[in-house]
Amino acid sequence: MSVKAKVGDKVCIVWDDANATHDEHKVEEWPELSTVSTYGILVKKTDKAAWVAAEIIVKSGGERDGYRCTTAIPLGMIVKVTVLKG
């Protein structure tokens, strides 16, 4: 899926998350896939993934210093992208 939102937009990305198991399990015991809604600021997008951050870190002088709580979402796992207003 292509992400039409622009970097800097507040977004909600609905996507199918992957699961991992730490022990051996029978096929019947595998966890179901989870659909996740991630809310935040679109901070990067490429032809492979979109990155959403929960927080922008700003230095005392007002200069941006990075992001916190960033999630990388592969485009193939994205179900829907909504640009949030406000």
C-alpha positions as CSV (number, residue, x, y, z in Angstrom):
1,M,0.0,0.0,0.0
2,S,1.2,3.5,-0.7
3,V,1.1,6.0,2.1
4,K,-0.4,9.3,0.8
5,A,0.1,11.1,4.1
6,K,3.0,13.6,4.2
7,V,5.9,13.5,6.6
8,G,4.9,15.6,9.6
9,D,1.2,14.6,9.4
10,K,-0.6,13.2,12.4
11,V,-1.8,9.8,11.4
12,C,-3.5,6.6,12.4
13,I,-2.1,3.6,10.6
14,V,-4.1,0.3,10.9
15,W,-1.9,-2.7,10.1
16,D,-1.5,-6.4,10.5
17,D,1.2,-7.1,13.1
18,A,3.3,-10.2,13.0
19,N,3.7,-12.6,15.9
20,A,6.7,-14.5,17.2
21,T,6.7,-17.5,19.6
22,H,9.6,-18.2,21.9
23,D,9.0,-21.9,22.3
24,E,8.0,-24.7,20.0
25,H,4.2,-25.0,19.5
26,K,1.9,-27.1,17.5
27,V,0.3,-25.4,14.5
28,E,-3.1,-25.3,16.4
29,E,-1.4,-23.3,19.2
30,W,0.0,-20.6,17.0
31,P,-1.3,-17.1,17.9
32,E,-3.7,-15.3,15.6
33,L,-2.5,-12.3,13.7
34,S,-3.2,-9.0,15.4
35,T,-4.6,-5.9,13.8
36,V,-3.1,-2.8,15.4
37,S,-3.9,0.9,15.2
38,T,-0.8,3.1,15.7
39,Y,-1.3,6.8,16.3
40,G,1.4,9.4,16.0
41,I,3.4,11.6,13.6
42,L,4.6,10.2,10.3
43,V,8.3,10.9,10.5
44,K,9.6,8.9,7.5
45,K,8.3,7.0,4.6
46,T,10.1,4.9,1.9
47,D,9.0,2.4,-0.8
48,K,9.3,-0.3,1.9
49,A,8.0,1.2,5.2
50,A,6.4,4.0,7.1
51,W,7.7,5.3,10.5
52,V,5.4,6.7,13.1
53,A,6.7,8.5,16.3
54,A,4.7,9.2,19.4
55,E,6.9,12.1,20.4
56,I,9.2,14.8,18.9
57,I,12.1,15.7,21.1
58,V,12.9,19.4,21.1
59,K,16.0,21.0,22.7
60,S,15.5,24.0,25.0
61,G,16.3,26.4,22.1
62,G,13.5,25.0,20.0
63,E,15.6,22.8,17.7
64,R,14.4,19.3,17.0
65,D,16.6,16.6,18.5
66,G,14.9,13.4,17.3
67,Y,11.9,11.2,18.0
68,R,10.8,8.9,20.8
69,C,8.7,5.7,20.7
70,T,9.1,5.1,16.9
71,T,7.4,2.2,15.1
72,A,8.5,1.0,11.7
73,I,5.6,-0.5,9.7
74,P,6.2,-2.5,6.5
75,L,4.0,-1.2,3.7
76,G,2.7,-4.7,2.9
77,M,1.2,-4.9,6.4
78,I,-0.7,-1.6,6.2
79,V,-4.5,-1.9,5.9
80,K,-5.5,1.8,6.1
81,V,-3.9,5.2,6.7
82,T,-6.0,8.1,8.1
83,V,-4.6,11.6,8.3
84,L,-5.8,13.1,11.6
85,K,-7.0,16.7,11.9
86,G,-6.0,19.1,14.7
